[in-house]
Amino acid sequence: MKITAIYGSPRRNGNTARLLQSAVAGARSVGADVTEIVLRDLKLQPCLEIYACQKDGRCAIKDDFHGLAERLLSAQATILASPIFFYAVSAHVKAMMDRCQSLWVKKYRLEKKSYTRLDNHKPGLFLTVGATHGRRLFEGAEMSVKYFFDTFDTSLWRTLAYRGLDGADDILKHPECLAEARQAGVELVEMGQFNR
Ligand SMILES: Cc1cc2nc3c(=O)[nH]c(=O)nc-3n(C[C@H](O)[C@H](O)[C@H](O)COP(=O)(O)O)c2cc1C
């Protein structure tokens, strides 16, 4: 099973990165073929809203988005990790999401699929961390992820969200969270196999 794992934090070894490393280890332990993508290492411009994609669903900006889009479309499951920045995903993740407007245009405008029901079969896992304890801390990010996943036929299967973690190593004081992420990686593979 092919899985794409996306590191969305600017911190290479911060809290969400370590959660994602655990989920990747879990998925690999049950045989998944995981490709890891570190967004901060890609050349990825924000969307310019020129809608060149309305011609054929391809984004006109020439950068690393095209390889990334192929990965998203061809994977059988996706894991995305992002810290909460101002009650949203990181800027790196948001740039990727906005570029996926080209996939949205292809799916809903050019191929005219109905978006009244999201009934995708590929599972997606979202891992996120915030420093504070607000009740609604993850709502904005989770909604963005749900609709981002849909552009490549993926459903938000599970979110693991942890509050009160700020320092880069804070997650290490919570091995139970890392274990939960690892287990989610295992179950994601099982979900994907079940749905095929
Ligand atoms: C630009 C920026 C904005 C942030 N905004 C929030 C926020 O709105 N709410 C919150 O609880 N934490 C916020 N934080 C804290 C991060 O979510 C927190 O440090 C998290 O552990 C970072 O995860 P990482 O180590 O994976 O990057 C912000 C941090 C930065 C750098």
PDBQT file of the ligand as one rigid body, heavy atoms in Angstrom, charges set to zero:
ROOT
HETATM    1  C1  LIG A 201       3.532  31.472  13.851  1.00  0.00    +0.000 C 
HETATM    2  C2  LIG A 201       3.012  30.663  14.998  1.00  0.00    +0.000 A 
HETATM    3  C3  LIG A 201       1.659  30.727  15.307  1.00  0.00    +0.000 A 
HETATM    4  C4  LIG A 201       1.151  29.942  16.344  1.00  0.00    +0.000 A 
HETATM    5  N1  LIG A 201      -0.201  29.993  16.601  1.00  0.00    +0.000 NA
HETATM    6  C5  LIG A 201      -0.710  29.229  17.580  1.00  0.00    +0.000 A 
HETATM    7  C6  LIG A 201      -2.115  29.256  17.864  1.00  0.00    +0.000 A 
HETATM    8  O1  LIG A 201      -2.910  29.963  17.244  1.00  0.00    +0.000 OA
HETATM    9  N2  LIG A 201      -2.576  28.475  18.877  1.00  0.00    +0.000 N 
HETATM   10  C7  LIG A 201      -1.737  27.664  19.599  1.00  0.00    +0.000 A 
HETATM   11  O2  LIG A 201      -2.225  26.980  20.494  1.00  0.00    +0.000 OA
HETATM   12  N3  LIG A 201      -0.412  27.581  19.331  1.00  0.00    +0.000 NA
HETATM   13  C8  LIG A 201       0.120  28.346  18.346  1.00  0.00    +0.000 A 
HETATM   14  N4  LIG A 201       1.467  28.277  18.066  1.00  0.00    +0.000 N 
HETATM   15  C9  LIG A 201       2.325  27.302  18.790  1.00  0.00    +0.000 C 
HETATM   16  C10 LIG A 201       2.550  25.989  18.012  1.00  0.00    +0.000 C 
HETATM   17  O3  LIG A 201       1.333  25.426  17.577  1.00  0.00    +0.000 OA
HETATM   18  C11 LIG A 201       3.283  24.989  18.913  1.00  0.00    +0.000 C 
HETATM   19  O4  LIG A 201       4.544  25.524  19.287  1.00  0.00    +0.000 OA
HETATM   20  C12 LIG A 201       3.452  23.619  18.303  1.00  0.00    +0.000 C 
HETATM   21  O5  LIG A 201       3.963  22.733  19.281  1.00  0.00    +0.000 OA
HETATM   22  C13 LIG A 201       4.421  23.634  17.119  1.00  0.00    +0.000 C 
HETATM   23  O6  LIG A 201       4.488  22.358  16.539  1.00  0.00    +0.000 OA
HETATM   24  P1  LIG A 201       5.806  21.862  15.753  1.00  0.00    +0.000 P 
HETATM   25  O7  LIG A 201       6.867  21.657  16.795  1.00  0.00    +0.000 OA
HETATM   26  O8  LIG A 201       5.394  20.629  15.067  1.00  0.00    +0.000 OA
HETATM   27  O9  LIG A 201       6.154  22.960  14.797  1.00  0.00    +0.000 OA
HETATM   28  C14 LIG A 201       2.020  29.083  17.080  1.00  0.00    +0.000 A 
HETATM   29  C15 LIG A 201       3.399  29.056  16.778  1.00  0.00    +0.000 A 
HETATM   30  C16 LIG A 201       3.873  29.841  15.756  1.00  0.00    +0.000 A 
HETATM   31  C17 LIG A 201       5.368  29.770  15.426  1.00  0.00    +0.000 C 
ENDROOT
TORSDOF 0
